[in-house]
Amino acid sequence: MLVVRNLLLPVVTILFYTFTFAHASVVFEAQAVPGTTKPVKGDSPLLLCDLEEKQYLDISSIMLTPNPPERGTDLVIAAKGEVKKLIKEGAYVDVEVRLGYIKLLTQTFDLCEVLEENDVNGLTCPVKPGIYDLKKTVTIPEEVPPGKYTILARAYTVDDELLTCITGEVIFPLL
């Protein structure tokens, strides 16, 4: 459980400020979630979700190097997108992680705190509207347990307006 939680802080940072989730060692697959979904452009198998709802973060591409990521290595995530509304203190991210049918984690993260704790091109709140081209390197721990993980993350403004929704499945093979 500690490994999963330790993975999530960089994940939340990456999700919404380098616009990705990447902690697998072999394969990402799409997750079926209610609502409309579409793949994120670039060399990333992630899906944007809840597309029928207005969103204030438009993710245009995500590149992972290497793809697929590998345990015990650095993963470089490059992402482009447009923030369409000022992101102020109080913005948050709801994250759910499942291993098969077992819910491992349901947690809400303060988006601004995560930004301060994990340097992503020096971004801090408030994040002004504009186009961002970001890069972040994260180390994928060797201790990631094998299995099929389902991830769903939704970010919201302080006023509970949807910033973005990202989903996917991560498969960690047996060592």
N, C-alpha and C positions, 0 to 999 in steps of 0.2 A: 504494500500500500504506500509506503514511503517513496519507493521508486516511482510509482505512478504520480504521486503528488509533486515530487521533485521535477518530473518531466513537464508538468503542466504550467509552471510559471514561465519558463521560456516559450512554451507552446502558445500561451495566451499572448505573450508579447509578439511572437512571430505571426500569429493568426491575424492580428489587426494592425500591425505596423510593419510587417514584412509580408503580411497577408498569406500565411500558410500554416499548416501543421505537418511536421515531419519528424517522426521518431520511430520509423520502422526500419527493419533491416533487409526486407526483400520486396514486398508488394503493397501498394495502396490500391484499394478498390472503392467503388462508389457505394454509398449506403443509401438504402431506400428510406426516405423520410417523407412525411406528409407534405403536400404542396409541390410547387414546381421547382425543378433543379436543372442545372446545366453545368458542364465541365468548365473549370477555370482554364483559360488559354495558357499556353506555354508548356514546358516540360514538367507538368505536375498533374497527377490524377485526382485532384480534389474537386469537389462540387460546391457551387454556390447553391444555397437553398432559400426557401421562402420567397421566391422571385415574384410572387403575386403581391407581395407587400412592398411599400415604398421603403427604400434603403438609402442611407446617406454615405455609404462607402462603396464605391464602384471599383472592384478589383479587376484590373485589365489583364494581368499575367502573373504567373509564378514560375520560377525556374529553380529546380533542385540540382545540386551537384555534390556528390554523384547521385544519380537516379537509376535504380533505387538506392536509398540510403543504406549504410551498413553499420552494424554494432561496433562500438569502440572507435569510430572515426568521426571526423568533423564533417558536418553537412553545411554547405553554403546555400542560403536561400536568397534569391533575388526576386523582388516583386515590384510591380508598378500598379498604381491605382490613384483614384481621386477621392479625397475627402470633400463632401459637399456641404457640410454643416460644421460649425465650430464644436469641437469636442472638449467639454469642460470637466472640471472636477466633479466626481459623482457618476461619471460614465462607468459602465460595468459590463462584464462578460459572464454569461451563464454557460458552464461547460459540463457535459455529461460524457462519461467514459464507461463502456461496457466491455466485459470479456465474455464473449458468447452472449448468453442471456442474463448473465450476472452483472448487476450495476455495481461497478467498482467505486465510482465517484460522481457525485453531483455537487458542484461548488460554484459559487459566485465570486469573481475576482474584481477588485477595483482596478479599472483600466489604467488610471493615472498612476497608481502605486506601482503597478507592474512595469509601466514605462520607466519610472524612476529607478526601479531595482534592476532593470535589464536594459543596457544601453543599446538603442536602435537608432543609429545615425544622430544621436543627441536629441531625439524628440522628447518633449515633455508637454504636459498639459498647461495651458490650453493648446490643442492642435488646431491650427487655422485651416480653413478650407483651401484646397489647392491640390496640385498633382505631386505625388511623391514617387520617387524611384529609390528603393531602399535595398540594403543588403545586410544580412546577419549570418554569422557563423555560430552553430551550436554543436556541442559534442554529444553524440548518441552513446549513452552508457552501455557497457558490455552486459550489465546485469538485467537488461530488459527481459522479462520472462516470455517464453514462447506462448503464442495463442493469437486469436483473431479479436482485435479490439475495434469497437465502433465508437467514433467520436462525433459529437454534435456540439457546435459552439455558436452562440448568438450573442452579438455585442449590441448594447443599447446606450443611448444618450442618457444624461441625467434626467431627462424628461420622459424616459421610457420609450423613445422612438428607436426603431430598429436601425442600427448602423449596417450590420451585415450578418449573414448566416453562412457557415461553412460546415461541411460534413464529409465523412469518409470512413473507410475501414482500413485498419493497419494490421498486417499479418507479420508476426514475429515467428520465424521458423525455429524448430528444435536445433540446438547447436550440435 
